[in-house]
Amino acid sequence: MSRKMKNKVLQNLKIERIATEGKCVGHHEGKVVFVSNVAPGDVVDARVTRGKSSFMEAEAIEIREYSPDRVTPFCAHYGTCGGCKWQHISYELQMSYKRQQVVDQFQRIAKVPLPEIMPIIGARDTRYYRNKLDFTFSNNRWLTREEIDSGVDFERNALGFHVPRRFDKIVDIQHCYLQGSLSNDIRNALRDFALAEQLSFYDIIHQTGLLRNLIIRSTLDEQVMVIVQFGEDDPEGIEKTMQFLKERFPGITSLLYIVNLKKNETFQDLDVHLYAGKDHIVETMEGLRFKIGPKSFYQTNSRQAQRLYEVAREFAGLTGAETVYDLYTGTGTIANFVAKQAKQVIGIEYVAPAIADAKENARQNGLSNTLFYAGDMKEVLNESFVAEHQRPDVVITDPPRAGMHEDVTRTLLALEAAKIVYVSCNPATQARDIALLAEKYEVRRIQPVDMFPQTYHVENVVLLELKEHDDQ
Ligand SMILES: C[S@@+](CC[C@H](N)C(=O)[O-])C[C@H]1O[C@@H](n2cnc3c(N)ncnc32)[C@H](O)[C@@H]1O
């Protein structure tokens, strides 16, 4: 029955509400249908892409009635580019849908008594809020249906973002609303220069081509780092490109390049060459300085990261007497942020270079009450580690999307810290972990924060407090 549904067109499907991961829900003959890139209130014709016994997935092929809540997307690349997928929904509604996702996941998965879930903390900047963008050069530009039908022989080189689920096709970005004007100027000027000079754009299928990838990072006070990845070790082409960027954009703080002959674009294991300026930029938050090198992780929305950390710190309720564990500390940003209000802070993180950055950040910020350790959380966080470093009064945990390993959750139950502040970018795994922690903890506060306007992503902070012991 379900197989037969594939490719079938469901006509006049009423879109009812938002579900997880930005998908919307409708019903066809009593069965749930998940549809992407639509809005609650739309009526659509949708083609089934996947049919299961309990649900279907479908793509809208025609919108018959537009939801009254829709707004006009502001970006010319909306619809083909994978970013900013919620532009057709007003920011007010985006915020309420994000909060609703937290409500749904906690009610469906955590199934524990909950306090009121607070309205989401929205972003002041709903555009131009990212401090890092990663563009790909390609000789295989995505062509629109109209371009293909026109029969015109279009330029096929491109510099931009991947088309969703297409590793080999790149949308040529003319203007991106995620990072400020210098970023747009640098990308467009470099593309024009490369085309004029006939430098080769990367061919992902054959793994050839000089220009491969462009990363632009920036700080709130407008320092800029530019990293160019080259797919061929061609000193003349590299020099030409880097000299162009240096001369055309003297305001670049840190100009770097990498020769990457590997199959993938990751460069943690490659040498980064300094071409001009400094080898890092520095972000400032509440007077604290964070050194950002080409390989360092830093939250991509600096302004909202500060809001997120303020919530975490407030939930921790520190008095200066506490030992705090900052689990999944990355480059130690949260640890640095709370250190002045704690007796000591101990950060643990998987990536060794991030821990080196965390130590350097603490040193630069004159903090002498932090310690950082590199390793897998489930191996590092055990009874002997705790015996060596004092039991935590407060644990702040900020795991990746997959949430915490069950062993880590069980260790936290054994540690019995008075408070756990759980920061998460995935309320579903957070709710799952909290269901386990509920054996000894009560959920006291829940505060969603919007780090990524125009997308369905939501960050959520939860305060858990140890239940009173029942000695009877
Ligand atoms: C969401 S980030 C948190 C970053 C940091 N709290 C911040 O705000 O900048 C999650 C971090 O967990 C680390 N991580 C992932 N798996 C881990 C593991 N098994 N053990 C320790 N750290 C891990 C990642 O390297 C990443 O730095």
The ligand as a Tripos MOL2 file, in Angstrom:
@<TRIPOS>MOLECULE
LIG
   27    29     1     0     0
SMALL
NO_CHARGES

@<TRIPOS>ATOM
      1 C1         27.5350   22.5600   20.6800 C.3       1 LIG1
      2 S1         29.2740   22.5390   20.7650 S.3       1 LIG1
      3 C2         29.5400   23.4040   22.2600 C.3       1 LIG1
      4 C3         30.4890   24.5190   22.1170 C.3       1 LIG1
      5 C4         30.6950   25.4620   23.2800 C.3       1 LIG1
      6 N1         29.9300   25.1680   24.4660 N.3       1 LIG1
      7 C5         30.4270   26.8860   22.8010 C.2       1 LIG1
      8 O1         29.4050   27.4570   23.1490 O.co2     1 LIG1
      9 O2         31.2560   27.3840   22.0580 O.co2     1 LIG1
     10 C6         29.5580   20.8710   21.2070 C.3       1 LIG1
     11 C7         31.0140   20.5220   21.4750 C.3       1 LIG1
     12 O3         31.0700   19.1590   21.9090 O.3       1 LIG1
     13 C8         32.2620   18.5620   21.4200 C.3       1 LIG1
     14 N2         32.0720   17.1070   21.4660 N.ar      1 LIG1
     15 C9         31.3500   16.3430   20.6150 C.ar      1 LIG1
     16 N3         31.3730   15.0670   21.0060 N.ar      1 LIG1
     17 C10        32.1140   14.9910   22.1360 C.ar      1 LIG1
     18 C11        32.5100   13.9300   23.0090 C.ar      1 LIG1
     19 N4         32.1100   12.6800   22.7770 N.pl3     1 LIG1
     20 N5         33.2720   14.2410   24.0680 N.ar      1 LIG1
     21 C12        33.6640   15.5120   24.3120 C.ar      1 LIG1
     22 N6         33.3270   16.5620   23.5090 N.ar      1 LIG1
     23 C13        32.5690   16.3070   22.4320 C.ar      1 LIG1
     24 C14        32.3990   19.1750   20.0400 C.3       1 LIG1
     25 O4         33.7480   19.0880   19.5940 O.3       1 LIG1
     26 C15        31.9270   20.6250   20.2730 C.3       1 LIG1
     27 O5         33.0110   21.4670   20.5780 O.3       1 LIG1
@<TRIPOS>BOND
     1     1     2 1
     2     2     3 1
     3     2    10 1
     4     3     4 1
     5     4     5 1
     6     5     6 1
     7     5     7 1
     8     7     8 2
     9     7     9 1
    10    10    11 1
    11    11    12 1
    12    11    26 1
    13    12    13 1
    14    13    14 1
    15    13    24 1
    16    14    15 ar
    17    14    23 ar
    18    15    16 ar
    19    16    17 ar
    20    17    18 ar
    21    17    23 ar
    22    18    19 1
    23    18    20 ar
    24    20    21 ar
    25    21    22 ar
    26    22    23 ar
    27    24    25 1
    28    24    26 1
    29    26    27 1
@<TRIPOS>SUBSTRUCTURE
     1 LIG1         1 GROUP 0 **** ****
